[in-house]
């Protein structure tokens, strides 16, 4: 099971201490917290701002455990190099692990774990995007920057009059549902593994929802979960919110629906092909992602750079649970 063991507590037990953890792609605020918590948990930490690569795998030598972020793609050749220097456990500092070839890693003796962090970070952000989308905030703010304070041509909508469909009812989807209840809207849900008897089929959810929000993991069977055919099932003027993973949504099909007026708008914190685009400054030269450029031209589309998780509370959870994951792995190894 790829989850953090939140029951472990700091302890000074040499038998339980990991041989060490190499942390790749570590930002300065992450590094400070890793050093602070490493002392508390009595574990040695090797910190690198670089991603794992042929040039940096040597940093993991002597440490069975490494930590990576969701920005780093771990391919079979790279996993083989990591295994050769002794890595047997990878803890990704994210809930999703679609950036790692987990099956290949397992085949060569590397276990992969993810981390739980505050679902409220993404849930808060999702709610913000929902409200901004149904009230046409992008257009209002853009006009306001040029001192055009006229009312928009189309009135906004109130959540109490809308049906919101939540796809994926895990920790984040459930946290979004808790927030939405206070707005008086109707909430419908779909999940591969329904948790309640009143969960709908995906087709029924799409046909009934004014807003569809994506919170399911990206797996083989959820790639382009919202494809052209499913987008065509959605209510005229409906909105799509994606704070899950970009490839859950067929971007080309979404653009067609937006440009034709079939959909009322979209808010995307994640995007197909975001690698190499997000987390970089492109002010001097626009990115080569043509679908992104077409989306940016739409007055009813909000795009943010995979930032919903980016809070101080979530950072603490991620760093601490990374260390906990690695300690749990070491303890299990020592008992084997």
HUHU-V959994 format. One line per field, one symbol per residue. burial: # if it has 24 or more other C-alpha atoms within 12 Angstrom, else .. Layout:
burial->???
This chain:
burial->.####..........###########...##.###.##..########.####..#####.#############...######.##################..#..#.###############################................#.#..#########.######.##.....######........#.##.##############...#.####..######.######################...#############..##............##.###.#############...#################......
